[in-house]
Structures are given as structure tokens and as C-alpha cells.
Amino acid sequence: MKRIQSPAELSQILAPLREQNLSIGLVPTMGALHEGHASLVMRSVKENDVTVVSLFVNPTQFNDPRDLQRYPRTPEADEALLSSLNVDILFAPEVCDIYPEPDLRIFSYPPVDTVMEGARRPGHFNGVCQIVSKLFGYVLPDRAYFGEKDFQQIAVVRKMVEDLQFPLEIIPCPIVREPSGLALSSRNALLSDEERILAAHIYATLRESVQYAMTHSVVDTHNFVVETINQRDGLEVEYYEIVEGSTLQSVKDWSSSETVGCITVYCGEKRVRMIDNIRYTR
Ligand code: AMP
């Protein structure tokens, strides 16, 4: 595995490979890697001749400076894991490599970037589009791999790809969970053992709500999820929205072909912000 820090060197190394018609897969990450990331990487390694994994904690997508500061970083373990997964190139730039000048670009894709996370984390998706568009520009991948844990992120990135006409395919990958059902997340490292057990109630409740939804309205199902989770000391729902899968607009009934419930919950003393989602199929 080759480790590269500079965007120019990355583009230079990839150009001849592309000329040989080798396919390139890109997996963007912020590091502190776990099996969720590994599932994206393994899929890219299987489906492409060359896999590039980027490891960069992108400051422009953090609206809360404390969140950026305490974001877990484990670069040595990340490098060892990626090497064991047969990744070809690890792209690990510093902030000054990516943003030698402030990025003043504004991306706006209403309504998908204005609801849910977009409404609560001002600037978040703008930062995501800034970094992802830069990565796409350096790597020019054939395929880019994203986890469905960040369901809204996939919808926003799809809009950006359409808008900027990047000739690539977005590959959504299923959420990898702990045996308890808790979605794997780099932020889980910030939880104590007890808080991890508590956090497992988020997905347990979402699962229960799929059953509940069979005989209840959307509003009742929404309230069931919020009330059940909020009953637990140490969990506080920030929002739960039951939306249509591509427009991300709230649904009033169960008639859409893809209906997804998206949740954000604060967990424990440090109020770690956890996200998850579930599909309702009837
Ligand atoms: P992050 O490092 O948190 O920016 O995540 C990098 C990529 O890994 C994103 O596309 C995430 O959606 C994806 N990812 C994170 N956690 C999981 C998980 N538990 N299962 C599947 N994909 C995940």
C-alpha cells in the first residue's frame, strides 16, 4: 500500500493507471476505522482494479468546534487495517494540502440538504460537498463507496454528482452493526461500556417500530419511537423523521415505495451525537 499526502502526487500516480483502463474505487473516510468502513473498502477492492481510501478529518463539515476537537484519531491502526485489506493507495493529507486557501464554494441542493441534518448542522453538507468534490476531482474514480448509516449524505452527494456531472457511480453500502444492533461509528469510541449498552436501545426501538408500523399511522409510529427512546435515562432524541427515500420529505402515510426513518439521539454524559436509520417496507 502506498501512502500519499499531496493531492498533486495522487493525481499523478493515478493518471497512467486510468490510461491502462484500470477501474478505480474511492472510499472517503475520516479515519478511526472500524468494520463499517472495512465493509466499504472490501467491496471496493472486490469491484475495482485499484482502491484509494482517503483518511481526512475534514474541518469544513464540522459546525461544532468541540466535535472536531474530540473526533477520535487512530492513524497507525487505520493504516495497518487498510494495508491488511489490500488497499492500493492511502491518501492521508493535512488540512493545508486540501485547503491551501479557504474553500469559498457554496453547494446548495434543496430540499435534500435543508431537512434533518441539514437543518440542525448549518454548513455540514456544504463542507461534505467541498471535500467530496475535491476528492472526486483528484481521484476521478469509477465508483465511490458510501455507507447508508449516513443516509442523507448519500442523497446530497448524489445531487452534487448530478449537478457537477461527475462520470462515476455512487455505491451505497448497508449499515454494519454490533451484535447488539448498535450501528458501528467512530464516535462509539467516545461512549463508556454502559453508554454503549444504552445506545443499543436506539436500533432496538427502530426495529420494534417496524412491527408497530404494520398496524399504526406514520404519526403514531413517530411518537412511539421518540417516546420509547426518551424514556431511557441518558438518551435524548434530537429528531426522528419518517421520509421518502430519495426526496427526504416527510411522509404522511405508508404509500411510498421507499420509506426511511432517520434518527439522531444524544447519548450519555458527553452527549455523543448518534445517528441511525431504518427502512419501513409494507
Ligand atoms: P466517516 O469516517 O464517519 O466519515 O465514514 C466514512 C464512510 O463510512 C461513510 O460513507 C459512512 O457512511 C461509512 N460508515 C460509517 N459507519 C458505517 C457503518 N456502521 N456501516 C456502514 N458504513 C459506515
py3Dmol code that shows the C-alpha trace and the ligand (Angstrom):
import py3Dmol

protein = """\
ATOM      1  CA  MET A   1       0.000   0.000   0.000  1.00  0.00           C
ATOM      2  CA  LYS A   2       1.299   3.413  -0.961  1.00  0.00           C
ATOM      3  CA  ARG A   3       0.715   6.322   1.417  1.00  0.00           C
ATOM      4  CA  ILE A   4       0.314   9.708  -0.256  1.00  0.00           C
ATOM      5  CA  GLN A   5      -0.137  13.116   1.308  1.00  0.00           C
ATOM      6  CA  SER A   6      -0.282  15.523  -1.621  1.00  0.00           C
ATOM      7  CA  PRO A   7      -3.273  15.838  -3.986  1.00  0.00           C
ATOM      8  CA  ALA A   8      -0.970  16.562  -6.941  1.00  0.00           C
ATOM      9  CA  GLU A   9       1.033  13.369  -6.333  1.00  0.00           C
ATOM     10  CA  LEU A  10      -2.190  11.386  -6.006  1.00  0.00           C
ATOM     11  CA  SER A  11      -3.477  12.603  -9.388  1.00  0.00           C
ATOM     12  CA  GLN A  12      -0.070  11.972 -10.950  1.00  0.00           C
ATOM     13  CA  ILE A  13       0.067   8.362  -9.754  1.00  0.00           C
ATOM     14  CA  LEU A  14      -3.487   7.603 -10.859  1.00  0.00           C
ATOM     15  CA  ALA A  15      -3.309   9.099 -14.391  1.00  0.00           C
ATOM     16  CA  PRO A  16      -1.291   6.271 -16.023  1.00  0.00           C
ATOM     17  CA  LEU A  17      -3.426   3.636 -14.271  1.00  0.00           C
ATOM     18  CA  ARG A  18      -6.556   5.195 -15.724  1.00  0.00           C
ATOM     19  CA  GLU A  19      -4.906   5.240 -19.167  1.00  0.00           C
ATOM     20  CA  GLN A  20      -4.410   1.484 -18.853  1.00  0.00           C
ATOM     21  CA  ASN A  21      -8.193   1.288 -18.378  1.00  0.00           C
ATOM     22  CA  LEU A  22      -7.854   0.102 -14.799  1.00  0.00           C
ATOM     23  CA  SER A  23     -11.000   0.837 -12.786  1.00  0.00           C
ATOM     24  CA  ILE A  24     -10.621   2.983  -9.679  1.00  0.00           C
ATOM     25  CA  GLY A  25     -12.696   2.769  -6.499  1.00  0.00           C
ATOM     26  CA  LEU A  26     -12.673   5.524  -3.866  1.00  0.00           C
ATOM     27  CA  VAL A  27     -13.686   5.186  -0.222  1.00  0.00           C
ATOM     28  CA  PRO A  28     -13.744   8.565   1.578  1.00  0.00           C
ATOM     29  CA  THR A  29     -13.331   8.295   5.361  1.00  0.00           C
ATOM     30  CA  MET A  30     -12.422  10.422   8.369  1.00  0.00           C
ATOM     31  CA  GLY A  31     -10.420   7.606   9.957  1.00  0.00           C
ATOM     32  CA  ALA A  32     -10.830   5.889  13.357  1.00  0.00           C
ATOM     33  CA  LEU A  33     -11.725   2.982  11.129  1.00  0.00           C
ATOM     34  CA  HIS A  34     -13.996   0.109  12.128  1.00  0.00           C
ATOM     35  CA  GLU A  35     -15.735  -2.802  10.417  1.00  0.00           C
ATOM     36  CA  GLY A  36     -18.281  -0.450   8.825  1.00  0.00           C
ATOM     37  CA  HIS A  37     -15.501   1.296   6.930  1.00  0.00           C
ATOM     38  CA  ALA A  38     -13.861  -2.070   6.249  1.00  0.00           C
ATOM     39  CA  SER A  39     -17.043  -3.310   4.539  1.00  0.00           C
ATOM     40  CA  LEU A  40     -16.891  -0.394   2.078  1.00  0.00           C
ATOM     41  CA  VAL A  41     -13.193  -0.972   1.479  1.00  0.00           C
ATOM     42  CA  MET A  42     -13.614  -4.716   0.879  1.00  0.00           C
ATOM     43  CA  ARG A  43     -16.376  -4.038  -1.604  1.00  0.00           C
ATOM     44  CA  SER A  44     -14.222  -1.544  -3.489  1.00  0.00           C
ATOM     45  CA  VAL A  45     -11.251  -3.941  -3.546  1.00  0.00           C
ATOM     46  CA  LYS A  46     -13.537  -6.638  -4.981  1.00  0.00           C
ATOM     47  CA  GLU A  47     -15.130  -4.421  -7.630  1.00  0.00           C
ATOM     48  CA  ASN A  48     -12.161  -2.343  -8.836  1.00  0.00           C
ATOM     49  CA  ASP A  49      -8.601  -2.814 -10.067  1.00  0.00           C
ATOM     50  CA  VAL A  50      -7.326  -0.005  -7.854  1.00  0.00           C
ATOM     51  CA  THR A  51      -8.738   1.131  -4.484  1.00  0.00           C
ATOM     52  CA  VAL A  52      -7.982   4.523  -2.974  1.00  0.00           C
ATOM     53  CA  VAL A  53      -9.018   5.192   0.636  1.00  0.00           C
ATOM     54  CA  SER A  54      -8.873   8.763   1.859  1.00  0.00           C
ATOM     55  CA  LEU A  55      -8.349   9.485   5.520  1.00  0.00           C
ATOM     56  CA  PHE A  56      -9.016  13.101   6.368  1.00  0.00           C
ATOM     57  CA  VAL A  57     -10.932  14.709   9.222  1.00  0.00           C
ATOM     58  CA  ASN A  58     -12.500  17.462   7.153  1.00  0.00           C
ATOM     59  CA  PRO A  59     -12.813  20.614   9.281  1.00  0.00           C
ATOM     60  CA  THR A  60     -15.295  22.352   6.964  1.00  0.00           C
ATOM     61  CA  GLN A  61     -18.057  19.826   7.677  1.00  0.00           C
ATOM     62  CA  PHE A  62     -17.931  20.302  11.471  1.00  0.00           C
ATOM     63  CA  ASN A  63     -20.296  23.000  12.612  1.00  0.00           C
ATOM     64  CA  ASP A  64     -19.297  22.413  16.250  1.00  0.00           C
ATOM     65  CA  PRO A  65     -15.587  23.076  17.018  1.00  0.00           C
ATOM     66  CA  ARG A  66     -15.754  20.818  20.115  1.00  0.00           C
ATOM     67  CA  ASP A  67     -16.961  17.934  17.971  1.00  0.00           C
ATOM     68  CA  LEU A  68     -13.995  18.443  15.620  1.00  0.00           C
ATOM     69  CA  GLN A  69     -11.559  18.651  18.504  1.00  0.00           C
ATOM     70  CA  ARG A  70     -12.697  15.454  20.199  1.00  0.00           C
ATOM     71  CA  TYR A  71     -13.169  13.465  16.969  1.00  0.00           C
ATOM     72  CA  PRO A  72     -11.236  10.195  17.507  1.00  0.00           C
ATOM     73  CA  ARG A  73      -7.980   9.772  15.558  1.00  0.00           C
ATOM     74  CA  THR A  74      -6.117   6.443  15.241  1.00  0.00           C
ATOM     75  CA  PRO A  75      -3.833   6.852  12.202  1.00  0.00           C
ATOM     76  CA  GLU A  76      -1.467   3.926  12.896  1.00  0.00           C
ATOM     77  CA  ALA A  77      -4.242   1.391  13.443  1.00  0.00           C
ATOM     78  CA  ASP A  78      -6.055   2.756  10.364  1.00  0.00           C
ATOM     79  CA  GLU A  79      -3.001   2.302   8.177  1.00  0.00           C
ATOM     80  CA  ALA A  80      -2.456  -1.275   9.431  1.00  0.00           C
ATOM     81  CA  LEU A  81      -6.109  -2.185   8.785  1.00  0.00           C
ATOM     82  CA  LEU A  82      -6.127  -0.726   5.264  1.00  0.00           C
ATOM     83  CA  SER A  83      -2.902  -2.464   4.397  1.00  0.00           C
ATOM     84  CA  SER A  84      -4.349  -5.802   5.574  1.00  0.00           C
ATOM     85  CA  LEU A  85      -7.390  -5.218   3.320  1.00  0.00           C
ATOM     86  CA  ASN A  86      -5.162  -4.864   0.218  1.00  0.00           C
ATOM     87  CA  VAL A  87      -5.855  -1.202  -0.353  1.00  0.00           C
ATOM     88  CA  ASP A  88      -3.581   0.176  -3.081  1.00  0.00           C
ATOM     89  CA  ILE A  89      -3.385   3.817  -2.054  1.00  0.00           C
ATOM     90  CA  LEU A  90      -3.961   5.514   1.287  1.00  0.00           C
ATOM     91  CA  PHE A  91      -4.481   9.230   0.740  1.00  0.00           C
ATOM     92  CA  ALA A  92      -3.803  10.973   4.060  1.00  0.00           C
ATOM     93  CA  PRO A  93      -3.455  14.733   3.507  1.00  0.00           C
ATOM     94  CA  GLU A  94      -3.144  17.517   6.078  1.00  0.00           C
ATOM     95  CA  VAL A  95      -5.597  20.421   6.201  1.00  0.00           C
ATOM     96  CA  CYS A  96      -3.119  22.700   4.376  1.00  0.00           C
ATOM     97  CA  ASP A  97      -2.850  20.186   1.499  1.00  0.00           C
ATOM     98  CA  ILE A  98      -6.614  20.246   0.903  1.00  0.00           C
ATOM     99  CA  TYR A  99      -7.311  23.876   1.773  1.00  0.00           C
ATOM    100  CA  PRO A 100      -4.206  25.924   0.868  1.00  0.00           C
ATOM    101  CA  GLU A 101      -6.793  28.705   0.512  1.00  0.00           C
ATOM    102  CA  PRO A 102     -10.189  28.789   2.236  1.00  0.00           C
ATOM    103  CA  ASP A 103     -12.812  26.998   0.149  1.00  0.00           C
ATOM    104  CA  LEU A 104     -15.434  29.646  -0.636  1.00  0.00           C
ATOM    105  CA  ARG A 105     -17.655  27.432  -2.763  1.00  0.00           C
ATOM    106  CA  ILE A 106     -21.303  27.136  -1.753  1.00  0.00           C
ATOM    107  CA  PHE A 107     -23.245  23.991  -2.577  1.00  0.00           C
ATOM    108  CA  SER A 108     -26.996  24.058  -2.198  1.00  0.00           C
ATOM    109  CA  TYR A 109     -29.310  21.159  -3.035  1.00  0.00           C
ATOM    110  CA  PRO A 110     -32.702  21.838  -1.524  1.00  0.00           C
ATOM    111  CA  PRO A 111     -34.751  20.072  -0.355  1.00  0.00           C
ATOM    112  CA  VAL A 112     -32.387  17.160   0.384  1.00  0.00           C
ATOM    113  CA  ASP A 113     -29.744  19.259   2.142  1.00  0.00           C
ATOM    114  CA  THR A 114     -32.127  21.508   4.087  1.00  0.00           C
ATOM    115  CA  VAL A 115     -34.001  18.863   6.128  1.00  0.00           C
ATOM    116  CA  MET A 116     -32.852  16.742   9.094  1.00  0.00           C
ATOM    117  CA  GLU A 117     -29.042  17.050   9.493  1.00  0.00           C
ATOM    118  CA  GLY A 118     -29.072  19.999   7.095  1.00  0.00           C
ATOM    119  CA  ALA A 119     -31.462  21.936   9.329  1.00  0.00           C
ATOM    120  CA  ARG A 120     -29.564  21.119  12.546  1.00  0.00           C
ATOM    121  CA  ARG A 121     -25.951  21.322  11.389  1.00  0.00           C
ATOM    122  CA  PRO A 122     -25.619  24.523   9.361  1.00  0.00           C
ATOM    123  CA  GLY A 123     -22.826  24.232   6.814  1.00  0.00           C
ATOM    124  CA  HIS A 124     -22.350  20.494   7.357  1.00  0.00           C
ATOM    125  CA  PHE A 125     -23.383  19.329   3.892  1.00  0.00           C
ATOM    126  CA  ASN A 126     -21.642  22.277   2.280  1.00  0.00           C
ATOM    127  CA  GLY A 127     -18.432  21.028   3.897  1.00  0.00           C
ATOM    128  CA  VAL A 128     -19.176  17.455   2.808  1.00  0.00           C
ATOM    129  CA  CYS A 129     -19.653  18.631  -0.800  1.00  0.00           C
ATOM    130  CA  GLN A 130     -16.446  20.687  -0.624  1.00  0.00           C
ATOM    131  CA  ILE A 131     -14.305  17.734   0.419  1.00  0.00           C
ATOM    132  CA  VAL A 132     -16.058  15.053  -1.648  1.00  0.00           C
ATOM    133  CA  SER A 133     -15.916  17.186  -4.823  1.00  0.00           C
ATOM    134  CA  LYS A 134     -12.191  17.769  -4.242  1.00  0.00           C
ATOM    135  CA  LEU A 135     -11.576  14.036  -3.702  1.00  0.00           C
ATOM    136  CA  PHE A 136     -13.578  13.173  -6.834  1.00  0.00           C
ATOM    137  CA  GLY A 137     -11.515  15.728  -8.761  1.00  0.00           C
ATOM    138  CA  TYR A 138      -8.145  14.317  -7.609  1.00  0.00           C
ATOM    139  CA  VAL A 139      -9.070  10.633  -7.977  1.00  0.00           C
ATOM    140  CA  LEU A 140     -11.651  10.654 -10.819  1.00  0.00           C
ATOM    141  CA  PRO A 141     -12.940   7.307  -9.546  1.00  0.00           C
ATOM    142  CA  ASP A 142     -15.234   4.979 -11.485  1.00  0.00           C
ATOM    143  CA  ARG A 143     -17.050   4.139  -8.265  1.00  0.00           C
ATOM    144  CA  ALA A 144     -17.295   5.838  -4.882  1.00  0.00           C
ATOM    145  CA  TYR A 145     -18.467   3.941  -1.800  1.00  0.00           C
ATOM    146  CA  PHE A 146     -20.644   5.464   0.936  1.00  0.00           C
ATOM    147  CA  GLY A 147     -22.370   3.907   3.950  1.00  0.00           C
ATOM    148  CA  GLU A 148     -26.137   4.034   4.373  1.00  0.00           C
ATOM    149  CA  LYS A 149     -25.598   4.954   8.018  1.00  0.00           C
ATOM    150  CA  ASP A 150     -25.238   8.489   6.655  1.00  0.00           C
ATOM    151  CA  PHE A 151     -28.398   8.146   4.606  1.00  0.00           C
ATOM    152  CA  GLN A 152     -28.855  11.844   3.925  1.00  0.00           C
ATOM    153  CA  GLN A 153     -25.202  12.248   2.952  1.00  0.00           C
ATOM    154  CA  ILE A 154     -25.697   9.774   0.093  1.00  0.00           C
ATOM    155  CA  ALA A 155     -28.726  11.726  -1.159  1.00  0.00           C
ATOM    156  CA  VAL A 156     -26.787  15.020  -1.061  1.00  0.00           C
ATOM    157  CA  VAL A 157     -23.683  13.547  -2.746  1.00  0.00           C
ATOM    158  CA  ARG A 158     -25.900  12.067  -5.481  1.00  0.00           C
ATOM    159  CA  LYS A 159     -27.324  15.547  -6.154  1.00  0.00           C
ATOM    160  CA  MET A 160     -23.819  17.005  -6.315  1.00  0.00           C
ATOM    161  CA  VAL A 161     -22.679  14.281  -8.733  1.00  0.00           C
ATOM    162  CA  GLU A 162     -25.681  15.057 -10.976  1.00  0.00           C
ATOM    163  CA  ASP A 163     -25.072  18.803 -10.714  1.00  0.00           C
ATOM    164  CA  LEU A 164     -21.334  18.689 -11.473  1.00  0.00           C
ATOM    165  CA  GLN A 165     -21.733  15.749 -13.894  1.00  0.00           C
ATOM    166  CA  PHE A 166     -19.005  13.602 -12.368  1.00  0.00           C
ATOM    167  CA  PRO A 167     -18.808  10.443 -14.518  1.00  0.00           C
ATOM    168  CA  LEU A 168     -18.920   7.990 -11.637  1.00  0.00           C
ATOM    169  CA  GLU A 169     -21.229   5.652  -9.813  1.00  0.00           C
ATOM    170  CA  ILE A 170     -22.201   6.104  -6.159  1.00  0.00           C
ATOM    171  CA  ILE A 171     -22.356   2.721  -4.420  1.00  0.00           C
ATOM    172  CA  PRO A 172     -24.455   2.740  -1.223  1.00  0.00           C
ATOM    173  CA  CYS A 173     -23.377   0.084   1.304  1.00  0.00           C
ATOM    174  CA  PRO A 174     -25.511  -1.404   4.124  1.00  0.00           C
ATOM    175  CA  ILE A 175     -25.016  -0.402   7.759  1.00  0.00           C
ATOM    176  CA  VAL A 176     -22.672  -2.674   9.730  1.00  0.00           C
ATOM    177  CA  ARG A 177     -23.803  -3.180  13.336  1.00  0.00           C
ATOM    178  CA  GLU A 178     -22.501  -4.594  16.588  1.00  0.00           C
ATOM    179  CA  PRO A 179     -24.187  -7.826  17.739  1.00  0.00           C
ATOM    180  CA  SER A 180     -26.324  -5.576  19.999  1.00  0.00           C
ATOM    181  CA  GLY A 181     -27.642  -3.779  16.901  1.00  0.00           C
ATOM    182  CA  LEU A 182     -25.743  -0.558  17.613  1.00  0.00           C
ATOM    183  CA  ALA A 183     -24.543   0.910  14.307  1.00  0.00           C
ATOM    184  CA  LEU A 184     -20.751   0.990  14.213  1.00  0.00           C
ATOM    185  CA  SER A 185     -19.460   4.550  14.329  1.00  0.00           C
ATOM    186  CA  SER A 186     -16.128   6.194  15.050  1.00  0.00           C
ATOM    187  CA  ARG A 187     -17.994   8.202  17.691  1.00  0.00           C
ATOM    188  CA  ASN A 188     -18.823   4.988  19.622  1.00  0.00           C
ATOM    189  CA  ALA A 189     -15.245   5.187  20.936  1.00  0.00           C
ATOM    190  CA  LEU A 190     -16.425   8.186  22.994  1.00  0.00           C
ATOM    191  CA  LEU A 191     -19.001   6.046  24.864  1.00  0.00           C
ATOM    192  CA  SER A 192     -18.417   4.173  28.140  1.00  0.00           C
ATOM    193  CA  ASP A 193     -19.338   0.451  28.256  1.00  0.00           C
ATOM    194  CA  GLU A 194     -22.631   1.333  29.961  1.00  0.00           C
ATOM    195  CA  GLU A 195     -23.434   4.001  27.418  1.00  0.00           C
ATOM    196  CA  ARG A 196     -22.807   1.522  24.606  1.00  0.00           C
ATOM    197  CA  ILE A 197     -25.426  -0.783  26.091  1.00  0.00           C
ATOM    198  CA  LEU A 198     -27.784   2.172  26.430  1.00  0.00           C
ATOM    199  CA  ALA A 199     -27.158   3.242  22.839  1.00  0.00           C
ATOM    200  CA  ALA A 200     -28.203  -0.201  21.590  1.00  0.00           C
ATOM    201  CA  HIS A 201     -31.783   0.751  22.539  1.00  0.00           C
ATOM    202  CA  ILE A 202     -31.837   3.145  19.592  1.00  0.00           C
ATOM    203  CA  TYR A 203     -31.789   0.422  16.963  1.00  0.00           C
ATOM    204  CA  ALA A 204     -33.812  -1.982  19.123  1.00  0.00           C
ATOM    205  CA  THR A 205     -36.583   0.628  19.180  1.00  0.00           C
ATOM    206  CA  LEU A 206     -36.332   1.275  15.449  1.00  0.00           C
ATOM    207  CA  ARG A 207     -36.700  -2.472  14.848  1.00  0.00           C
ATOM    208  CA  GLU A 208     -39.713  -2.641  17.135  1.00  0.00           C
ATOM    209  CA  SER A 209     -41.238   0.314  15.320  1.00  0.00           C
ATOM    210  CA  VAL A 210     -41.236  -1.592  12.013  1.00  0.00           C
ATOM    211  CA  GLN A 211     -43.576  -4.093  13.622  1.00  0.00           C
ATOM    212  CA  TYR A 212     -45.579  -1.296  15.263  1.00  0.00           C
ATOM    213  CA  ALA A 213     -45.958   0.460  11.894  1.00  0.00           C
ATOM    214  CA  MET A 214     -47.831  -2.535  10.452  1.00  0.00           C
ATOM    215  CA  THR A 215     -50.894  -1.506  12.450  1.00  0.00           C
ATOM    216  CA  HIS A 216     -50.288   2.199  13.155  1.00  0.00           C
ATOM    217  CA  SER A 217     -50.105   5.526  11.311  1.00  0.00           C
ATOM    218  CA  VAL A 218     -46.884   7.379  10.494  1.00  0.00           C
ATOM    219  CA  VAL A 219     -47.580   9.926  13.247  1.00  0.00           C
ATOM    220  CA  ASP A 220     -48.193   7.204  15.843  1.00  0.00           C
ATOM    221  CA  THR A 221     -45.040   5.337  14.770  1.00  0.00           C
ATOM    222  CA  HIS A 222     -43.012   8.533  15.006  1.00  0.00           C
ATOM    223  CA  ASN A 223     -44.318   9.200  18.503  1.00  0.00           C
ATOM    224  CA  PHE A 224     -43.734   5.597  19.556  1.00  0.00           C
ATOM    225  CA  VAL A 225     -40.036   5.848  18.623  1.00  0.00           C
ATOM    226  CA  VAL A 226     -39.459   9.232  20.247  1.00  0.00           C
ATOM    227  CA  GLU A 227     -41.288   8.355  23.471  1.00  0.00           C
ATOM    228  CA  THR A 228     -39.726   4.887  23.833  1.00  0.00           C
ATOM    229  CA  ILE A 229     -36.187   6.208  23.418  1.00  0.00           C
ATOM    230  CA  ASN A 230     -36.689   9.305  25.570  1.00  0.00           C
ATOM    231  CA  GLN A 231     -37.939   7.081  28.426  1.00  0.00           C
ATOM    232  CA  ARG A 232     -34.373   5.836  28.863  1.00  0.00           C
ATOM    233  CA  ASP A 233     -32.243   7.973  31.150  1.00  0.00           C
ATOM    234  CA  GLY A 234     -29.226   9.129  29.158  1.00  0.00           C
ATOM    235  CA  LEU A 235     -30.885   9.075  25.726  1.00  0.00           C
ATOM    236  CA  GLU A 236     -32.473  12.144  24.161  1.00  0.00           C
ATOM    237  CA  VAL A 237     -33.909  12.169  20.656  1.00  0.00           C
ATOM    238  CA  GLU A 238     -32.932  15.266  18.697  1.00  0.00           C
ATOM    239  CA  TYR A 239     -35.222  14.363  15.810  1.00  0.00           C
ATOM    240  CA  TYR A 240     -36.938  11.414  14.233  1.00  0.00           C
ATOM    241  CA  GLU A 241     -38.239  11.870  10.715  1.00  0.00           C
ATOM    242  CA  ILE A 242     -40.017   9.341   8.564  1.00  0.00           C
ATOM    243  CA  VAL A 243     -39.254  10.351   4.986  1.00  0.00           C
ATOM    244  CA  GLU A 244     -39.474   9.314   1.366  1.00  0.00           C
ATOM    245  CA  GLY A 245     -36.158   7.664   0.427  1.00  0.00           C
ATOM    246  CA  SER A 246     -34.952   9.973  -2.366  1.00  0.00           C
ATOM    247  CA  THR A 247     -36.543  13.396  -1.744  1.00  0.00           C
ATOM    248  CA  LEU A 248     -36.184  13.012   2.055  1.00  0.00           C
ATOM    249  CA  GLN A 249     -39.519  14.770   2.522  1.00  0.00           C
ATOM    250  CA  SER A 250     -41.707  13.660   5.440  1.00  0.00           C
ATOM    251  CA  VAL A 251     -44.404  11.181   4.503  1.00  0.00           C
ATOM    252  CA  LYS A 252     -47.974  11.252   5.805  1.00  0.00           C
ATOM    253  CA  ASP A 253     -48.799   7.606   5.101  1.00  0.00           C
ATOM    254  CA  TRP A 254     -47.069   4.380   4.164  1.00  0.00           C
ATOM    255  CA  SER A 255     -47.773   4.526   0.406  1.00  0.00           C
ATOM    256  CA  SER A 256     -44.244   5.447  -0.843  1.00  0.00           C
ATOM    257  CA  SER A 257     -42.169   2.647  -2.344  1.00  0.00           C
ATOM    258  CA  GLU A 258     -39.203   3.580  -0.115  1.00  0.00           C
ATOM    259  CA  THR A 259     -39.865   4.957   3.358  1.00  0.00           C
ATOM    260  CA  VAL A 260     -36.993   5.512   5.768  1.00  0.00           C
ATOM    261  CA  GLY A 261     -36.948   6.581   9.406  1.00  0.00           C
ATOM    262  CA  CYS A 262     -33.916   8.731  10.234  1.00  0.00           C
ATOM    263  CA  ILE A 263     -32.944   9.434  13.823  1.00  0.00           C
ATOM    264  CA  THR A 264     -30.416  11.437  15.780  1.00  0.00           C
ATOM    265  CA  VAL A 265     -30.022  10.813  19.506  1.00  0.00           C
ATOM    266  CA  TYR A 266     -27.782  12.348  22.154  1.00  0.00           C
ATOM    267  CA  CYS A 267     -26.276   9.640  24.317  1.00  0.00           C
ATOM    268  CA  GLY A 268     -24.725   9.784  27.776  1.00  0.00           C
ATOM    269  CA  GLU A 269     -22.982  12.464  29.809  1.00  0.00           C
ATOM    270  CA  LYS A 270     -20.867  13.705  26.944  1.00  0.00           C
ATOM    271  CA  ARG A 271     -23.989  13.917  24.785  1.00  0.00           C
ATOM    272  CA  VAL A 272     -22.405  11.967  21.952  1.00  0.00           C
ATOM    273  CA  ARG A 273     -24.499  12.560  18.852  1.00  0.00           C
ATOM    274  CA  MET A 274     -25.510   9.253  17.287  1.00  0.00           C
ATOM    275  CA  ILE A 275     -27.341   8.722  14.013  1.00  0.00           C
ATOM    276  CA  ASP A 276     -29.128   5.696  12.611  1.00  0.00           C
ATOM    277  CA  ASN A 277     -31.937   4.829  10.225  1.00  0.00           C
ATOM    278  CA  ILE A 278     -34.277   2.033   9.261  1.00  0.00           C
ATOM    279  CA  ARG A 279     -36.416   1.142   6.232  1.00  0.00           C
ATOM    280  CA  TYR A 280     -40.167   0.610   6.520  1.00  0.00           C
ATOM    281  CA  THR A 281     -41.471  -1.783   3.914  1.00  0.00           C
ATOM    282  CA  ARG A 282     -45.084  -2.843   3.923  1.00  0.00           C
TER     283      ARG A 282
END
"""
ligand_1 = """\
23
AMP
P -16.803 8.573 8.324
O -15.387 8.161 8.548
O -17.646 8.538 9.545
O -16.932 9.839 7.521
O -17.418 7.436 7.403
C -16.843 7.106 6.171
C -17.813 6.254 5.397
O -18.071 5.050 6.117
C -19.171 6.955 5.198
O -19.634 6.704 3.891
C -20.029 6.294 6.247
O -21.396 6.287 5.912
C -19.462 4.884 6.252
N -19.804 4.201 7.506
C -19.592 4.669 8.767
N -20.101 3.797 9.670
C -20.633 2.774 8.966
C -21.322 1.569 9.315
N -21.562 1.238 10.584
N -21.737 0.753 8.322
C -21.512 1.076 7.017
N -20.882 2.193 6.619
C -20.451 3.031 7.572
"""
view = py3Dmol.view(width=600, height=400)
view.addModel(protein, "pdb")
view.setStyle({"model": 0}, {"cartoon": {"style": "trace"}})
view.addModel(ligand_1, "xyz")
view.setStyle({"model": 1}, {"stick": {}})
view.zoomTo()
view.show()
